[in-house]
Amino acid sequence: MLIVGIILFGMIIGAGAQLLLGSRPVNWTLALAAGLVGSFVGGLLISLLSGDGLAFRPSGIIGSLVGAVLVTAGYHAYQRRHVQQ
């Protein structure tokens, strides 16, 4: 059940990142990848810097969203560069 919860949380965070960046409709494959990577990097980094440890806290959720936004923005920049060439 934990794995399913992590996957769903990643998809929700990734979809939120896409919506914040104005991507419609949501690309669910990108949402899953960006959510999981962003949650791991951003959530872990922010949680450890704020002193919350690895517990489920608001700082980790915010860090997850920020990480997912960065991953999604990076993917969109990569796509634009390769489409123009």
C-alpha positions in Angstrom: 0.0 0.0 0.0 2.9 2.4 0.7 4.1 2.1 -2.9 0.7 2.9 -4.3 0.5 5.9 -2.0 3.9 7.1 -3.1 2.9 6.8 -6.7 -0.4 8.6 -6.2 1.3 11.4 -4.2 3.9 11.8 -7.0 1.2 11.9 -9.7 -0.8 14.6 -7.8 2.3 16.7 -7.1 3.4 16.3 -10.8 0.0 17.3 -12.1 0.0 20.3 -9.7 3.3 21.3 -11.1 2.1 21.1 -14.6 -1.0 23.1 -13.8 1.1 25.8 -12.1 3.2 26.1 -15.3 0.1 26.3 -17.4 0.2 22.9 -19.1 -3.1 21.7 -20.2 -4.1 18.9 -20.6 -2.0 17.1 -18.0 0.6 14.7 -19.3 0.3 11.9 -16.8 3.5 10.2 -17.7 5.4 13.5 -17.1 3.3 14.1 -14.0 4.4 10.7 -12.5 8.1 11.2 -13.4 8.3 14.8 -12.3 6.3 14.1 -9.1 8.5 11.3 -8.0 11.8 12.9 -8.9 10.7 16.3 -7.6 9.4 14.8 -4.4 12.5 12.8 -3.8 14.9 15.7 -4.5 12.9 18.7 -3.4 11.0 17.1 -0.5 14.1 15.5 0.9 16.3 18.6 0.6 13.7 21.0 2.1 12.8 18.6 4.9 16.4 18.1 5.9 17.2 21.8 5.6 14.2 22.8 7.8 15.2 20.3 10.4 12.0 18.3 10.1 13.9 15.1 9.3 12.2 12.5 7.1 8.8 13.0 8.7 5.7 13.9 6.6 5.5 17.7 7.1 4.3 20.7 5.2 7.9 21.7 4.4 8.4 18.4 2.6 5.2 18.8 0.6 6.2 22.4 -0.5 9.6 21.1 -1.4 8.1 18.3 -3.4 6.0 20.7 -5.4 9.0 23.1 -6.0 11.1 20.1 -7.1 8.4 18.9 -9.4 8.0 22.4 -10.9 11.7 22.6 -11.6 11.7 19.1 -13.2 8.7 20.0 -15.3 10.1 23.3 -16.4 13.4 21.6 -17.3 11.6 19.0 -19.4 9.6 21.7 -21.2 12.8 23.7 -21.9 14.4 20.5 -23.2 11.4 19.8 -25.5 11.3 23.3 -26.9 15.0 23.2 -27.7 14.8 19.9 -29.6 11.6 20.9 -31.5 13.2 24.1 -32.8 16.2 22.2 -34.3 
